[in-house]
Amino acid sequence: MFTRLAHQHRQFVQDLVMNLKALAIVLEKRGYLASCYTCGQEMNSASFMVSLGDNHLIRFLVSDYGITWTELCDDRELMKLEGAEAINQLQELANLVKTQVCSTDIEPQSQSSEDYFLIG
């Protein structure tokens, strides 16, 4: 049973890493500064970052040890989530990208700091 669970967990992490890499590519094409770095070819960990402008940064880390979402503004931590909550927050970011792709104006809009999301 535990061997099966360990294998499923590794598969989950690999799927999450692949999706992070794809999200970084889409965000870059939308004009955002985004990156996703992995260690090695096994894709068992990743560091994803995106700048939403005005010193507003999202960092998402995934590894065998855990999953973390950190939102920073002016180098100060605004919010830190782990596990399922972190993944839900990542989904909110992906939904934001989908909304922009579906709209007629798909360029990143200049937003005031009030327009940034602190979803939680």
N, C-alpha and C positions, 0 to 999 in steps of 0.2 A: 504494500500500500504506500509506504513512504517513498519508495523508489519512483513509483508512478507520479506521486505529488511533486517530487523534485524535478522530474522531467517536464511536467506540466508548467511548473514555475519557470523553468528555463525557457520554454516555448513562449510563455507569456511575456517575459522580459525581452526576448528577441523580437516578438511582434510589436511591442511598444517602441523599441529602438527603431525599427523600420518605419513606423508611423511618425516618429519624431523627425527622422531624416527627411521624410516626404513633406512634413509640415514646414520645416526650415526652408526647403526649396520653394514651396508655394509662397511663403512669406517674403522671401527674397525677391521673387517675381512680382510681388505686390509693392515692392519698394521699401520694405523694412530691412533693417540690419538684423540678420538671423544666422545662427550657426548650430550645427549639431555635430559633436565630435564623439567618436567611439574609440575604444581601445581594442586593437586587434581585429581580426576578421570574424570572431565568434559572435560579435554583437551582444555581449552579455552585460554591457553598461554603456551609458551615454550621458553627455552633458549638452543640454539644449539651452540656448539663450536667444532672446529676441528683445530688441530695443523698440519701445513704443513711442519714443521721442521724449523731449523735455526731461532727460535723465530718469526715465521710467523704464525699468528693466525687469524682465521675467527670466528666471532661471529654473530649469526643470532637470533634476538629476534622477537617473534610474540605474540600479545595479542589483546584484543578488542580495545586497544588504538592505535595500529599501528604495522608496520613491519619495522625492521631495519637490515641492513647488515653492519657490521663494519669489516674492514680489518686492522690488526695491524702488525707491524714489530718492534722488539726491544722495545715493549711497547709504540710505537708511532702510532697514528692513521694515516693510509695511505689513507683510503677511507671510507666514510660513505654514504650509500644510504638508501632510504626509499620507501615504497610502492611497486609499480610495478617494479621499477628499482632494488630494493632489491631482489624481486622474480626472475627477469631475471638473476641476478648474481648467485643466488642459483641454477638455471637451468644450468648455465655454470659449476658449481662445480659438479652437477650430471652428466653432459655430460663427464666431465673429468674422473669420476669414471667409467662410461660405457665404455669409450675408453680403460681404463686400464684393465677392465674385458675382453674385446674382444681381447686384444693383447696377444701375446705368453708369454710375461714377465709381470705377473700380480702383482709382488711385488712392493712396493713403491720404486721408484728410488731415489738415492741420487741426489739432484738437487742443482745447485748453485742458489743464490738469483736471478740471471737473468732469470732463468727458471720459477720462480713463476709467476703466472698470476695476473695482475692488469687489469682486464677486465672492460671496462667501456665505 
